[in-house]
Amino acid sequence: MDSDQGKLFIGGISWEIIEEKLKEYFENYDDVVQTVVMRDKTIGRPRGFGFDVFADPSILDRVLHDKHTIDARTV
């Protein structure tokens, strides 16, 4: 992720989540060009947060205004 423009931090995600599910959820707002779930380097388990990068950075205001629940967790 070279630029922070259009980047959304997503905290509180499930430790079982995969990138595809996170991307699919946020693509309801706009085109997501990159999704990363941060993982523990030694065991590979998700660390409970990640990032999405939107093609259109102006969409972030709308995304941040809404509440989000993914896998029964408020993120």
N, C-alpha and C positions, 0 to 999 in steps of 0.2 A: 504494500500500500504506500505508494510514493507521495500522494497528496492527502491532506486531511480534509480537503474540500469534498463535501457530500458524505463524509464518514460519520456513522452513527455507532456509539458505544451501546451495547446491549448487556446489561448486568442482570444477575439473578436467574440465568437460564438453567435448565435441568442439566445434570451431569451426564445424561444419556442422549442429549440432543446431537443431531448431526447437521452439518452445514446445509445440506439440501432442504431440511425442514425449516431452518431459520430463514434461508433465502426465499423459499416458497411463501412463507408468512408475509414478509415485507414486500414482496413483489406485488401484493395487493395495492400498494401505494404507487409504485413506479418501478422502472427497470433497475434491478440491483446488478451492478457490474462485478462485485466481489463480496464474498462472505467468508469470514474466518472465525472459527471457534477456537479459542485459545486452549491449548492442551499442556498438561504436565510433561516436561521433557523426558522424564525417566520412565513413566508408566503409560503415557499417552492418553490418560483420562482427561476429559474436558474440565476446565478450571472454574466453570460457572459464569463465564462472560465471553463476549465475542464482539465482532464488528461487521457492519454492512456498509458498503459504499454504493451510494445511489448515483445514477447517471446524471440526474438533475439535482444539484445541491439545494435548490430552493424548496424541494419537497420536505426537507428536514423539519421545517416549522410545523407542517401539518402532521407529520409522524410524531413529533414530540408533544403535540397538543393532545393526542389520543392516549388512552390507556391500553396496554397490551397484555394479553394472557396467552402463553404458549405452554402446552403440556401441563395445564392446570396451575401454572406459576405466573404471577404478575412480574413482568420484566420491566 
